[in-house]
């Protein structure tokens, strides 16, 4: 049984952590702990009891052993850029922060491998190998600040996930610390490993199965040629049909993103790119890569498809600086919303591509129903929506209203055959909606897996799965069952 805040004497535990890490890597003062009380989902806050900053696998294992021995719950945090509350501390918990684990341990260009610690920033990997003509494909919009450990936890995607896949498609092996403090290795340098795919199981587990301390990643050879096209449309339906037609034609773009008029103008107001047409109802960004001949043929075909669907203008860029400029607005969309509103609430759902026009109309109607502005930016190629709902947290009741609106959007995604998460994870934010997508038997099976790795329920408790204490909808959905142990 985990002791309550009032019952626990933290001094022996803190002394144990200081013996492992030194006093300078154990954070305990209340004013310093404020920095760690939330991740990118700032509407949820909880101050941890203590924060530790290990640098090696052995240090992580020693810290976890202390937690296991004393029945102390722990949460792992990387850069803190997550948007689902996955790194949210819980009451009376230890926060294990991997920000000091920033070493690139090994680069093997011949076999297209790189081994890194979890605190390495996503974009550093490409920077480390780009001079030799390689890059790391998964590229979340926060790639200049988000860390690989967090990308592993949430199975992050990015602009190029359509052609090259999300994080799990680029992870070959993991060294991790289990919730008992044991150190294990999953996968390896080989592309295929016998036995259960425990590496795939761990990626996307949101810190509930253990803590990754070393990651072996696949790096790719940079394409010979790349072209980015920007097509603007007078209707969302036309842009959505272009997305379906491009895929139906057998073209798999490296990336294909859509932005609505609200997002377009927000980006131009803040970033001032002067390349996104302000009067467009929607724009479509399409990147094609490969051999020069392949890129030329695919770009012509994409342009023709967009024109047949009513695209008003099509811009194109091959120069790296010009390509970056076209993408810059999409990458800056979330930050631009922060300039327009005191707060915004972002959701992350997935729908079939063919449902884009219908779902965007429904999202607009939901925004009008609740009385909040909703901007839409999304990975159009794989149907991963990121509706941004603007609100003011200082106004009583607004947070609850936008959370309800976000929940209705997720339910809409499920109703058309989609999912409640594409890359942001479930965390604390979306656990209420798991029963909308999974049956009680499905969730029970997932709990069996969690218990196998995390028998005491100490690793990131309360995340992913609904419980009567954390989610009122759970009880209404039949999840308050005595035969399913809840963590």
Beta strands, then each sheet from edge to edge (+ up, - down):
strand 1: 26-27
strand 2: 50-52
strand 3: 74-77
strand 4: 94-97
strand 5: 104-108
strand 6: 113-116
strand 7: 134-135
strand 8: 171-177
strand 9: 183-187
strand 10: 211-218
strand 11: 220-221
strand 12: 225-233
strand 13: 255-260
strand 14: 282-290
strand 15: 313-317
strand 16: 343-346
strand 17: 349-350
strand 18: 374-379
strand 19: 384-391
sheet 1: 1+ 2- 4- 3-
sheet 2: 5+ 6- 10+ 8- 9+
sheet 3: 7+ 11-
sheet 4: 15+ 12- 14+ 13- 18+ 19- 16+
sheet 5: 15+ 12- 14+ 13- 18+ 19- 17+
end
